[in-house]
Amino acid sequence: MEGEPEPYVRLSTLRQLHRVIADLNTARSLADTLQTVADGVTGGLGYELAAVNLVRPDGDLVVAAVAGSAGAEALMAGRVGSRDAWERRLDMGTRWGELRFIPHTEGWVLDGDDVPKWPGGGPQPRFADEWHPNDRLLAPMYTSGEDLLGVIAVDRPRSGRRPGPWGREALQMYAFQAAIAISNARLRANMQRALVRLEREQQALRSSEESFRQAFEYAPSGMAIAEMGGDRHGRLIRANDALCRLLGRPAAAMRRYSFTDLVHPEDTGLLLRTSAEGGRAELRLARRDGSHVWVSLRNSVVADAAAGPRYLLSHVEDIEERKRHELQLAHRASHDSLTGLPNSAELRARLASRLCDRLPAGQGEAGVVDAVTGSAYGPAAGFETDENGFRTDGFDALFGPPGPSPFDGHVHIAAPSEATPDDGTKGLAVLFCDLDGFKSINDRFGHHTGDAVLVEVARRLTNGVRDGDTVARLGGDEFVVLADGLGLADAQDLAARLRNAIIPPIRVDGRAVRVGASFGVGWAACGMSAEEVLHSADQRMYREKRSRAAGRAHRRAG
């Protein structure tokens, strides 16, 4: 990703983080989960070495999993470090949020402790943030009760540099999710052992039932038992206190519902697809106050001792915080940090999602030439086309033989014709906006004032369009508006209204400043790429800017 714009780097990091977190939820046992945690660091977070140190019942920490080096695994796996030595490390480290970083210049004081470590040593760093083999980066993991669960130790970033803010946040979030996964793995192991006892100890049924009851009632996560099969399939028989608190509903009221009654309408299909034996889903459940909470729902099948009726044991984990983090990360990667508007990458994605590489009906016989760029697109002349703009002989001259398309059922977008402006055609207008006089404000009053002007312009543009239209910032003082269902006159009227909305003075720190705006109105049409559409609107904007500048010069000369 070296050299890529920051939004793409962030999107790539987010995808990697989603993948390794998803892997955590597929591990079947505690040992698998611990190894998956270590593998996720080396496979998805950009480090060559990782070790998971797990707190034992006696308080000391044991190296439970190592990834990245067979030699390091043979040297460290199973070795124990005292709790006191680990506490010293966590206390002396530089705090990066929840992370602890111990630079090589300070780590020498730890050489005599009993914490397992891989061999280090090497030359002094060549530049300020170069990673040294004796640098130590630790990611503590805590239980929901804020007790230390373990520590992830990482080494050798593939970039050769100490991680920046984005890399630190990714590692910190991963450690948070790893702690949940390890806690859940322990809980699942305990529940599975309880279920095995219930099946094997028929003579001690009542005792085993009490053991299960306590594990069920006092589980830190939500638990429920539901009927399986028949007309009442999915009806809740029992819900523990954690689930009742999570949904804000008393236990007596919970018995009137099934998860189908409580799930968000948009997640009903997902619930039905994953409600079979061993099914798992991430979905939203309704609280008593009408709000919804994101949960991870897992189902296990429980049979009674006589192999009679079977029940569904559902484990409900609150993942609201994780979902909020994911949405925040996704929003930050696709939106401009100053104005909050969709950024350039998001604008191009939205525009590309509306366009296919085929021409709309009625524009396929002679091709279409953009009035500004002069680029031609569309099938060659001399062939009959169907209602979708494809050649009736089964071969499209521009794009080759027909084949499966991701735009099956796609409604083609056509640009209104300037030759017949009153024919009633509506299209997807692309208004390219460039501010006039913004550079002088930046140069005279500074970037603080310039930023305030950009924020206010973004607000005025957003207030001036309809719900469903897109206002995006390309960068600098350039904005783009996507407005669907407009004719030629409608688009010109919209550009005029937005220009007039920008002109009034903007007050910043008691000072009034003004900017103007030049708009170029382009049109999106199937057969064009997103870049062609934006380039066409950009060229029209510059043509308007030159025309207005020439008019002002003429008036001054007159």
Secondary structure as GFF3:
##gff-version 3
##sequence-region A 1 558
A	DSSP	alpha_helix	6	24	.	.	.	ID=ss1
A	DSSP	alpha_helix	30	44	.	.	.	ID=ss2
A	DSSP	beta_strand	47	55	.	.	.	ID=ss3
A	DSSP	beta_strand	61	67	.	.	.	ID=ss4
A	DSSP	alpha_helix	70	76	.	.	.	ID=ss5
A	DSSP	beta_strand	80	81	.	.	.	ID=ss6
A	DSSP	alpha_helix	83	92	.	.	.	ID=ss7
A	DSSP	beta_strand	94	96	.	.	.	ID=ss8
A	DSSP	beta_strand	99	102	.	.	.	ID=ss9
A	DSSP	alpha_helix	104	107	.	.	.	ID=ss10
A	DSSP	three_ten_helix	108	110	.	.	.	ID=ss11
A	DSSP	beta_strand	136	142	.	.	.	ID=ss12
A	DSSP	beta_strand	148	157	.	.	.	ID=ss13
A	DSSP	alpha_helix	165	200	.	.	.	ID=ss14
A	DSSP	three_ten_helix	202	204	.	.	.	ID=ss15
A	DSSP	alpha_helix	205	217	.	.	.	ID=ss16
A	DSSP	beta_strand	222	227	.	.	.	ID=ss17
A	DSSP	beta_strand	236	239	.	.	.	ID=ss18
A	DSSP	alpha_helix	241	247	.	.	.	ID=ss19
A	DSSP	alpha_helix	251	254	.	.	.	ID=ss20
A	DSSP	alpha_helix	259	262	.	.	.	ID=ss21
A	DSSP	three_ten_helix	265	267	.	.	.	ID=ss22
A	DSSP	alpha_helix	268	274	.	.	.	ID=ss23
A	DSSP	beta_strand	280	286	.	.	.	ID=ss24
A	DSSP	beta_strand	292	303	.	.	.	ID=ss25
A	DSSP	beta_strand	310	318	.	.	.	ID=ss26
A	DSSP	alpha_helix	320	334	.	.	.	ID=ss27
A	DSSP	alpha_helix	344	354	.	.	.	ID=ss28
A	DSSP	beta_strand	368	369	.	.	.	ID=ss29
A	DSSP	beta_strand	376	377	.	.	.	ID=ss30
A	DSSP	beta_strand	427	436	.	.	.	ID=ss31
A	DSSP	alpha_helix	438	445	.	.	.	ID=ss32
A	DSSP	alpha_helix	447	463	.	.	.	ID=ss33
A	DSSP	beta_strand	470	475	.	.	.	ID=ss34
A	DSSP	beta_strand	478	486	.	.	.	ID=ss35
A	DSSP	alpha_helix	488	502	.	.	.	ID=ss36
A	DSSP	beta_strand	506	508	.	.	.	ID=ss37
A	DSSP	beta_strand	511	513	.	.	.	ID=ss38
A	DSSP	beta_strand	516	524	.	.	.	ID=ss39
A	DSSP	alpha_helix	530	557	.	.	.	ID=ss40
###
